[in-house]
Amino acid sequence: MGTKTKWAVITGASSGIGEEFAYRFYDMGYSLVLISQTREKLSAVEKHLLKRKRKAPERRQEIKLIDADLGEMGSLKKTSLEIKKIFQMEKFTEDSNLPAILINCAGFGAVGEFTDISIEKQESMIDVNVKGLVYLTYEMLPIMEAAGGGRILNVASSAGFFPGGPYMTIYYATKSFVLSFTNGLRRELFEKKSPVHISALCPGPVNTPFNARANVRNALPGISAKRCVSAAISGMKHDKAVIVPGITIKAAELGAKILPAKAVIPMVSHQQKKKI
Ligand SMILES: NC(=O)c1ccc[n+]([C@@H]2O[C@H](COP(=O)([O-])OP(=O)(O)OC[C@H]3O[C@@H](n4cnc5c(N)ncnc54)[C@H](OP(=O)(O)O)[C@@H]3O)[C@@H](O)[C@H]2O)c1
């Protein structure tokens, strides 16, 4: 048997949490497929990665970049084909290099009253946060199963714990979807003894460009992307179903579970209004 290269496929890798995942998996010896909309940003990440490689030139690692709008079905299909081409699926053998990790991290939010945010933006949010994540999971799961194993991490949010998120209604709903989808699929994979494991990452606020893109004016203090990703990688190693970085967010999760929706939603509303 030849020596297989370990590959991680990371969406949203041009910025914030996804970018940090790229650095961490690269430092762990993985070759990378990095995906986001913006080629220039991906190239900048690649430059940083290559600088890190100079410290360990003996490592044979590859970096492939794919720029694609993961909210658009045509782009999603093209992305999936490109990934399959990278892994030369048509020549698949036992020794083929196939992805061991899929991090579905691409996503965005928007703050404001429902009718103040354009329908196009909200539709795109559903498409990227939900449709893109589901599509790539659907396409990659059989490949990982054929390869004999792998790990999928779906980046949801603490927003997914709450029964509703006024002033960020669509974003909260997309993240509830991601959490529910991941929990359901995790059980299916367990019951069929799949070699692929899946987890959800549910961070609270993380200091990344996310808030600026979401039009958040008064951001709550967040943790660093480094801390978030450390918790994520540790959670994946322990095969946790839901990974929640930080004690404050764990407390919020507990609150959302035990308090009635009619008490929780006004509290969320109060917090969200501060962001506008
Ligand atoms: N930051 C937080 O407070 C926080 C908290 C909980 C959960 N999250 C979740 O964490 C994930 C990453 O967010 P982040 O904080 O790292 O924000 P970020 O720095 O804004 O990164 C978002 C990433 O998603 C990519 N992306 C957005 N729309 C895309 C599209 N249509 N097609 C392809 N890629 C697209 C971006 O690529 P381009 O730059 O090329 O557009 C970028 O790489 C998101 O799913 C977010 O919901 C964030």
PDBQT file of the ligand as one rigid body, heavy atoms in Angstrom, charges set to zero:
ROOT
HETATM    1  N1  LIG A 301     -18.040  35.160  13.541  1.00  0.00    +0.000 N 
HETATM    2  C1  LIG A 301     -19.032  34.786  14.334  1.00  0.00    +0.000 C 
HETATM    3  O1  LIG A 301     -19.386  35.471  15.309  1.00  0.00    +0.000 OA
HETATM    4  C2  LIG A 301     -19.724  33.469  14.080  1.00  0.00    +0.000 A 
HETATM    5  C3  LIG A 301     -20.442  32.877  15.136  1.00  0.00    +0.000 A 
HETATM    6  C4  LIG A 301     -21.091  31.676  14.920  1.00  0.00    +0.000 A 
HETATM    7  C5  LIG A 301     -21.025  31.068  13.687  1.00  0.00    +0.000 A 
HETATM    8  N2  LIG A 301     -20.335  31.663  12.676  1.00  0.00    +0.000 N 
HETATM    9  C6  LIG A 301     -20.326  30.972  11.370  1.00  0.00    +0.000 C 
HETATM   10  O2  LIG A 301     -18.978  30.708  11.016  1.00  0.00    +0.000 OA
HETATM   11  C7  LIG A 301     -18.868  30.620   9.601  1.00  0.00    +0.000 C 
HETATM   12  C8  LIG A 301     -17.667  31.435   9.169  1.00  0.00    +0.000 C 
HETATM   13  O3  LIG A 301     -17.878  32.786   9.517  1.00  0.00    +0.000 OA
HETATM   14  P1  LIG A 301     -16.694  33.782   9.876  1.00  0.00    +0.000 P 
HETATM   15  O4  LIG A 301     -16.977  34.339  11.204  1.00  0.00    +0.000 OA
HETATM   16  O5  LIG A 301     -15.395  33.158   9.624  1.00  0.00    +0.000 OA
HETATM   17  O6  LIG A 301     -17.013  34.946   8.821  1.00  0.00    +0.000 OA
HETATM   18  P2  LIG A 301     -16.169  35.521   7.611  1.00  0.00    +0.000 P 
HETATM   19  O7  LIG A 301     -14.803  35.891   8.063  1.00  0.00    +0.000 OA
HETATM   20  O8  LIG A 301     -17.025  36.566   6.991  1.00  0.00    +0.000 OA
HETATM   21  O9  LIG A 301     -16.013  34.286   6.598  1.00  0.00    +0.000 OA
HETATM   22  C9  LIG A 301     -17.065  33.823   5.811  1.00  0.00    +0.000 C 
HETATM   23  C10 LIG A 301     -16.516  32.905   4.741  1.00  0.00    +0.000 C 
HETATM   24  O10 LIG A 301     -17.618  32.392   3.986  1.00  0.00    +0.000 OA
HETATM   25  C11 LIG A 301     -17.366  32.599   2.609  1.00  0.00    +0.000 C 
HETATM   26  N3  LIG A 301     -18.591  32.807   1.866  1.00  0.00    +0.000 N 
HETATM   27  C12 LIG A 301     -19.596  33.669   2.131  1.00  0.00    +0.000 A 
HETATM   28  N4  LIG A 301     -20.518  33.612   1.166  1.00  0.00    +0.000 NA
HETATM   29  C13 LIG A 301     -20.085  32.707   0.258  1.00  0.00    +0.000 A 
HETATM   30  C14 LIG A 301     -20.588  32.205  -0.969  1.00  0.00    +0.000 A 
HETATM   31  N5  LIG A 301     -21.722  32.654  -1.510  1.00  0.00    +0.000 N 
HETATM   32  N6  LIG A 301     -19.871  31.258  -1.625  1.00  0.00    +0.000 NA
HETATM   33  C15 LIG A 301     -18.695  30.820  -1.138  1.00  0.00    +0.000 A 
HETATM   34  N7  LIG A 301     -18.170  31.244   0.019  1.00  0.00    +0.000 NA
HETATM   35  C16 LIG A 301     -18.855  32.194   0.698  1.00  0.00    +0.000 A 
HETATM   36  C17 LIG A 301     -16.506  33.842   2.558  1.00  0.00    +0.000 C 
HETATM   37  O11 LIG A 301     -15.829  33.891   1.324  1.00  0.00    +0.000 OA
HETATM   38  P3  LIG A 301     -15.643  35.296   0.518  1.00  0.00    +0.000 P 
HETATM   39  O12 LIG A 301     -14.903  36.187   1.469  1.00  0.00    +0.000 OA
HETATM   40  O13 LIG A 301     -14.892  34.918  -0.677  1.00  0.00    +0.000 OA
HETATM   41  O14 LIG A 301     -17.021  35.797   0.246  1.00  0.00    +0.000 OA
HETATM   42  C18 LIG A 301     -15.600  33.623   3.748  1.00  0.00    +0.000 C 
HETATM   43  O15 LIG A 301     -14.528  32.774   3.388  1.00  0.00    +0.000 OA
HETATM   44  C19 LIG A 301     -20.204  31.105   9.028  1.00  0.00    +0.000 C 
HETATM   45  O16 LIG A 301     -20.958  29.984   8.641  1.00  0.00    +0.000 OA
HETATM   46  C20 LIG A 301     -20.860  31.797  10.212  1.00  0.00    +0.000 C 
HETATM   47  O17 LIG A 301     -22.262  31.747  10.153  1.00  0.00    +0.000 OA
HETATM   48  C21 LIG A 301     -19.671  32.843  12.843  1.00  0.00    +0.000 A 
ENDROOT
TORSDOF 0
